[in-house]
Amino acid sequence: MTTTASPGERIESPVLDTLLSSGLRLVAVRDTTVPLVEIRLSFPCLGAGEEHAATAHTLGDLLLRHTDEEQRSLPVEWRACELDSGRDVDRLGAFGYASASGIEQVLRVLAERLARPHHPKEVVLEARQRLAAQVSISRGDARWTALAALLRRRHPADALPFDMPDPELLRHVEPADVAALHRARIRPDAATLVLVGDLPADIVPMTERALAPWQNDGPPAPAFRAPVLPPVPGEPALVHRARSAQAEILLAGRAPHRAHDQRPAFDVANVLLGGEVASRLSRNLREDKGYAYAVGSGVEVVAQLPTVMIQLGVGEPHVAAALAEVRTELVRLAEEPVDEGELDAARRLLSGRVATAQVSPSSRATFLSNLVAEGATSAWLDTYPRRLASLTPADVRAAARACLHPDVLDVIVVGDTASLAGPLDEFAELNVRRYARLADVTSVTPSHTALSAEGTR
């Protein structure tokens, strides 16, 4: 549970989770393994449109950046620490580590940077050119194309969040745009700070002192919540990617929230399906049939929603057969009892992952930051193993039926439509929507009857 900090609050439990007077959420864990402190600071920054994504991408890059002249005047504790910043579709953040002896001074510089940002025009110009070049390369990846197509399917055009923006839009971000977004989003009452390491016992008053210059400026910006459309499982999107000998298949749908009663059973189902090396999909598609060179299944938070992502890299001649096998495995998991041996192995693996996530200050800080970002509390760590242990095969089957059945998943295929359209059209139960370009992908609903200009089967 999150509480409001008292002036002299000290670390007395394994995880301190409290609100500072500014509204900043502080999650602190004392770990004296090494004389360092891991730092994870995050801000929600979801928004609609590529212009927002371009500005947020630039701000994420510049959040902690100083000019060479500024850097020389900073205290040695800051110059010795390792801190970077960045942005994904949901969040802006800063991450890294500092020496335990210098943590208060590092937080003071951080507060000054957040309270009084300085983004000279030449710094913004350099950043936007560099980011545009990086994004141009990343957007060429088939996995990114599949994710971008999924976002276009799930959200109405006027409320569409973007992962990586158009490089041309990045090249036109202005310093005033970055400053305005900083003022709106980089606020203590919207932020979470996770500190793990050799912390002083009086971490709360120390953090209050260090971050005192950083205060909320006016009322908070209205929270943006992207409306989500239902999946269209019977209408896969086939997105053209020229000269592609390999294809990317993405199946995606809603996953239970971390704190949801069904999440442990879902996690077991996901592990059995594709969440580990010896999973059913890996054995079937890689080892037995040789259809896929990459197979994986996991949960990512995408536009504030826990999302199951089943991803396969497949040779183009095998796309239709691979998709058929995936659908068969999904149905089998949802309708047939799980063997007790499989269930026990999955339980042990998941328990081991939670333990492994806490073996070092770095991994623990990242794990806690992601946990909090999903809306869970640190108490999740105490209850999850017990919830896993109480699962039955029927629980796993019910979770698979609710979240992993073909009837509840969107399907995106990225590859050469000239090679793939014919084999995919042989699925009598599917109505394949073909798109010549990613930009042509639009949101559709089961009741949507108007065909796109590219047509369907």
Secondary structure by P-SEA (a helix, b strand, c coil): cbbbbcccccccccbbbbbccccbbbbbbbbccccbbbbbbbbbbbbccaaaaaaaaaaaaacccccaaaaaacccccccbbbbbccccccccccccccccaaaaaaaaaaaaaabbbbcaaaaaaaaaaaaaaaaaaaacaaaaaaaaaaaacccccccccccccaaaaaaccaaaaaaaaaaccccccbbbbbbcccccaaaaaaaaaacccccccccccbbbbbbbcccccbbbbbbbccccbbbbbbbbbbccccccaaaaaaaaaaacccccccccccccccccccccccbbbbbbccccbbbbbbbbcccccaaaaaaaaaaaaaaaacccccaaaaaaaaaaaaaaaaaacccaaaaaaaaaaaaaacccccccccaaaaaaaccaaaaaaaaaaccccccbbbbbbccccccccccccccccbbbbbcccccbbbbccccccccccccc
